[in-house]
C-alpha cells in the first residue's frame, strides 16, 4: 500500500470517527435537555424514561415536554429542525460500509454503502421494484461540512443546557 493512500485512509477514518463522537454528544445532549425539562426530583426517573429511546423518540418527547414547560420554545423548535436535518445521515455514516478513499477530479472522495432493502412501488416503467445496497458519494469537504453542522448544534445545546441549569420551573 502506498503512503499517499495510507494518508487518505487515515484522513477518512479521522473524519468518520469525529462524526461518530459528535453524533454521540448530540444525542447525549438531547437526553440531558429532555431530562432537565422533565425536572424530576429523582434523576433515575429521567434515566429510566430515556435510556432505551431512539433519537427520534427523544425528539418527540422533547417537543411534548417543552409544550408543557414552554422553555425557549422557538429555540428548541429550531434546534429540533437542525437535528432532524443531520440525523438521517447519522445511521448511514455510523453503520454504512465505507469504500477505500480515492482522488477523483482533484477531490478526496469515499463512497458509503447503505445495506438496506428498499421497495419502490412503481419505477418509471410502472413496475414494482426492490432495490438493494444504495451507494452515496462523499467528498472530504462534505464530511467536514457535516462535522461543522453538528458542532454548531452542540454549541446551541450547550447554551440551552447552561440556561436550564439556572431555570426554575
N, C-alpha and C positions, 0 to 999 in steps of 0.2 A: 504494500500500500504506500503510495507516495505521500510526502509530507504535506503537500498542498491539500490533498483530500482529507487527511487527518485533521488539519486545521478547520476545514469546512465542517467536518463532522462534529468536532468539539464545539464550534460556534452554534450549530443547530441544537445539540444537546443542552448547551447552556441556556438557550432561549426557551426551549420546551421545559426544561427544569424550572426556570424562573416563572414561566407561566403556571406551572403546576403549584408552586409555592404561593404565588399571588392569588390564584383561584381559591386555595385553601384559606388564606387570610380573609378574602372577600366573604366566603361562606361563613367563617367563624364570626366575622363582624355582623353579618345579618342575624345570626343567632344571638349575639350579645345585645344588639339593639332590641331585638324582639324580647329577650329576657328582661331587659330594663323596662320595656313598656308593660310587660306582664306585672312587674313590680310586686312580686310575691315576697312575703316575709320569710319564706323558706326557699333558698336557692335551688334545692333539689327538685322542687315542683317544676321550675322552668327547665331544668336539665331533663327531667323525665318527659316533659311535653315535647321537647325538641330533639332529643338525642338521635332518633332514627328517621327524622324527616328528611325529605329531599329539599334541595334549594327551592324548588318550585312551591312546595308545601309551606316552607317557612316564609316565602314572599307573600303567599296568600294570607297566612296568619299575621304577618306584619301589617298588611293592608287592613285587615279586620280589627286588630288590636289598636292600630293607630286611629281608626274611626272612633273608637271609644275614648282614647286618650287625647286626641287632637293635638299632638305634638308636632309642630312644624310640618303640617300636612302636605303643603306644596313641595317642600324639600324632600320629604320621604317619598312622595309620589314620583318626583323626578329621579331620585336615587333608584327606585324600582324600575323605572323605564331604562335607565342606564345599565342596570344589572341584566335586565332581560335582553338587551342588545348583545351582551357578551356571553351570556350563559349557554346559548346553543353551541357555541364553538368550544366551550369547556370540555364537554364529553368527547368531541372529536379530537381535540388536542391531547387530552389525557389518555383516552382509550384507543385512539386511532393508531394505525400502523404507519410509521414514518419511513419513507424511502431513503435511500442514500442521497445525500445532498449533491448538487451539481451547480455548474455555472452555465446559464443559457442567456444569450443576448446580453452579456455583461452583468447579469443579476444572479445572486446566490439564491437558489430555489430548492425546495423539497416538496414532495407530494405526501399527503396524508390520506390513507385509505380508511374509509368508514365501512366496516364489515357488517352491514345490515341488509336485510332483505326488505325491499320496498315494493309495494304493489301499486301499480298505476292502473286505474280503472280503464282508461282509454288512452292509447297513444295516438299519434297523428293519423294513423290509418283506421282508427276506431276499434282497435283490438285491445284486449286486456293484456297486461304485461307485468312480469316480475323482473325487478332489477336487483342485481347483486353487486356489492362492492363498488361504492362511489369513490372516485379519486378527486381530491382537491389540491390545487397547486398553490403554494405559498412562497412568496419571496421572504427573505430575511427581514426586509423592511416591513412587510405585512405583520410579521411576528413582533417586531419592535413597536409597531403602532398598537397592536393588541396589548402589549405589556404596558404602554403608556396609558391606554384607556383604563385598564384595571387599576393601575397606580392612582389615577385620578379618582376613581370610585372609592378606593380605600381611603384616600385623603378626606373625602366627603364623609365617609363612615366615621373616621376618627373624630372629626369635628362634631358630628352628631352625638357620638358616644361621650365626648367631653361635656357637651351641653346637658345630656341626660344625667350625667353624674351629679350635676348641680340642680337638676329639676325636681320639683316636688309635685306629685300628683295628688 
